[in-house]
Amino acid sequence: MLELLSLRKNPIKNPDKFEYVNTNAKFKNQSSTVILDLLNTSPFNYDINNIVKEYCKFRGLFCNPNDGYNIESLTYLLNSNNNEDYLDLIDCCCIFAYCRANDLEKYKTSIDDLDIIFKMNGIGYEVYEGKLIQIFNAKMHEEIIRPSLMIIHNPLFKTANEELISAFDKFKAKDNPGAILSASNAVESTIKVISKELKIKIDNSKPISVLIKTLCDERFFDTFLNDQINSLTKLLQSSSCARNATSVGHGTEGKMFNTDDELVKYAIDSAASNILYLVRRFERIKNNS
């Protein structure tokens, strides 16, 4: 039905510039319909009470429904929020639904519809593992970001997956240094997992530049890529924090520097690109061994 009615009149386009805050009325009506339909069915309806209470507590809002925190309360909130609050509420609903999903077809169908609605309206988000992540560039997202998230969805790369998602979360929360640090940590975690699986001996206390050199020495990748990946990690680390000689461990934060949004987007895109290459290279080696 969505394809028959909505996509015929509002075909999906890849806009030059996405909107992240100023959502239009049509988008709100479409997305609210999907969310309410999803959360008003079992087993998702068990979480409506928690969604409303947690969201009101987080946002400092007052909701005084006649019959408790129920679907009517959620409908009221969806219809009364400003743009930024509205996206936060959608985010909150998706997280709660994801925790209940258990691969249920209803969840997948609703999230697919929601992603289509984002695209139709030029809103720069999609849902991944229950969270809204920003789309910086449509082509880059399709060819790099989404494939990298999918490839590290493997439980083997659980930590790297969480850190890359954390980079998006921190950027959305306007914690730019933290976002770049998380992107750097995702690359580092990926390298450590690959080294362990291929039985390449590394010192986890060493900086990432040493880990990369070890992979290069073990002929995991060609020598010329050593400089390329090192350049990326130097950018990520110098942009997010200064690690002193006595504290070079993974995720250690030091003095923070100011970083603009464009640098964060570049850092996340670059980290995702390198993760995609590293894991694909790892999978090929494993399959050929």
N, C-alpha and C positions, 0 to 999 in steps of 0.2 A: 504493500500500500504506500509506503514511504517513497519507493521508486516510482510508482505509478503517478502519484499526485505531486509530491514535492520536487523530485529531481527533474521532472519534465519541465516545470516552470522555473526551477532554481538549480540549474546544473552545477555540479561541483567544479570550481575553478581553483587554480593555484594563484592566489593574489601575490602581487609584488610586496605587499606589506600586510601583515596580519594585525588584527585588533585583539588586544589583551584585556582591556578594561571596559570600554564602552559597548556593552552588548545591547542589541536592539530588541524591541518588543516581540518580534516574530521568533527570534532565537529563544527568548525566555519562555514563550508559550510552547514551542516545540520541545525544548529540553525538559521543561516542567512536566509535560504530558508523559514523556518517556520515564522520568524518575518516579513520578507518582504511580504509574502503572506497574513499574518494577517493585517498588517498596510496598505496594498494597496487596502483594501476593505472598504466599508462604514459600520459603521460610523467612523471606526478607522483612515481612511485616512485624516480626518479633523485635526488630531493632528500631522501629520508629520512635518509641519512647526515648531510647538512648540518644538517637540522632538529635531530636529536638532539644533535650535537656543539655547535652554536651555542646551543641552549637550555641544555644542561648548563653550558656556559662562562658564559653570562649569569647563570644562577641559582646558580652555585657548587655544582652537584650532581655526584654521582659515579654514573656508570653503567658497569657492567662486564659487558656482554653476552658470552655465550659465542662468538658468531659475528660480532662486530663491531657497528657501529651499523646496525641494520636494523629491519624492521617489528615484530619482537619487542621490541626496545629501546623503540620508541615506544609500543607497547601497555603495557609495564611503567610508563613514565612517566605515561601517561594514567590508569592505575589506581592510582597511588601518590601523586599530588599532592594538596596541600591546595587549598582553594577558589581562592585568589588565584593560586597557581601554575598551577592547572588552566586558568583563563581566559587566562593569559599563554601557555600552551602551545598552546591553541586559536588564539590570535592569531598566534603564530609559524607554525603549520601553514598557516593561511589566507594569510598573506603569501607563503610559499614557493610554495603552490599557485597563487596569483594570478600570480606571476611566470612560471609555466609554462603558464598557462591558454590564451592565444592564442584566446580565445572558444570554447574547446571546450565542447560541450554537457554533458559530464560535470561540469565545474567548476560551471557555472551551476546544474545540477540539484542538486548537493550543497550549494551555498551557499543555494539556495532552501529546501531541507529544513532546513538548519541555522538559518536565520532563523525558520522555522516552529517549530522546537524551542525556540528562545529565547522566542518569544511564548507558546507553550503552557505554559511553566514560569515565566512572569513574570520572566524574566531581561532586564534592561534594556539589551540590546545588539543590534546587527545588523551584518552584514558589508558594508562598502563599500570597493571597490577593494582587497580583501584585508585590510582592517583592521577591528577591532572598534571601532565608535563607540557612545557611550552614547545611550540614548533617555531624555530628561528627562521628557517628557510625551507620551503616545501620540498624542493629537490634534494637538499642535503638530508632532510628528515627521512625521506623515503629510501634513499640509497645508503645512508650511513647510520643515523641515530637509531631508527627502528631495527635494522638488521643487527646492530651491535647489542641492543637490549635483548633481542631474541636469542642471539648466540650465547650470551652470558646468563641466560635464564636457566641454563644447565646448573643443577645443584652444586656442581664442582666449582662454579664461579659465583656462588651465592654472595660472598662478601663484596666482590667487584660489582655485582649487579646492584647491591644495596647502596654502595658508594656512588655509583653513577646516578642512580635515582636521587640520592641525597644531594647531589650537585644541582639537580633541577629544583628540588625542594628549597634549598638555600637561596638559589637565585630568585625564586618566586617570593621568598621572604626578605629579599633585598640584602642578603648577607653575601655580597660578592666575593670577598676573600675566602669565606668558608666554602662557597661553591667551587672555586678554583682548586682549593685544597682537596675537596672531595673528588674532583675529576682526576687530580694527580694520584690520589690514593687508589682510585679504581684501576689506573694503569699499573701501579705498583703491585696491587693484589693479583692482577692478572698474570704478571710476570712471575710472581712467587708460586702461584698454583701450577703454571706451566713447568717451571723448574722442578718442582716436587714430582709432578707426574712423569717427567722425562728423566728423573733421577739425576738432575744436574745439581751439583752441590753449590749452594750459595750461602752467604752470611746474611741472614735477615736483618741484622743490625746495621748493615752497610747502606749508604744512600743509593737511590735508584740508579744513578749513573754507573755504579759498580755492578749492580745486578744486570744491567743492559750489556755491559762489557763482557760479563761472564757468559751470557747467552750468545753473544757474538763469537767469543773464543771457542764455544762449543759448536759453532757453525749452525746455530739455530736459524740465523738469517745472515744475509750477505753483509760484508763489512761496511759498505756505503750506507746501509740503513742505520748503522750504529750512530753516526753523527746526526741523522735526521731525528731519531727517537730521543737521543740525548738533548737535542735542541728544544724539543717539545717539553721534556721534563724540566729543563732549566727554566723555561718560560713559566711553566705551571708553578714551580716551587718559588721562584723569585717574585712572582706576582701575588702569591698567597701568603707566604711567610718566610722568614729567615730562620733556618735551622742552624743552631750553633754546633760547635764541634762535639759537645758532650751530649747533645740531644738530637740525634739524627734519625730516630726511629720513625716508623710508619705512623702518620697521623699526628706527629708532634707539632704543636702550633707555637709560633714565635711572634715576633713583631709584625703586625699587620700593616699592609700598604693599601692605599686607595686604588681601587680598580673600577673602571667604567663598565657599563653593560656590554659593550661590543667586545671587550677583551674576554669577558666571561663566556659569551657565546662562542667566540673563537676557541677558547680553551676547552669547552665541553665538546664542541665539534671535533677538535683535533684529538682529544682523548678518545672519543668514540671511534674515530678512524683508525687509530693505532691499536685499540683493543680488538677491533674487527680483524685487522691484519694478523695480529699476534695469535688470536684464537683459531682463525682459519688455517694459519701455518701449522699450529699445534695439531689440529685435527688431521691435516694431511699427513704429517709425520706419524701420528698414531696409527692411521689407517694403513700406511705403507710398511709399518714395522711388523 
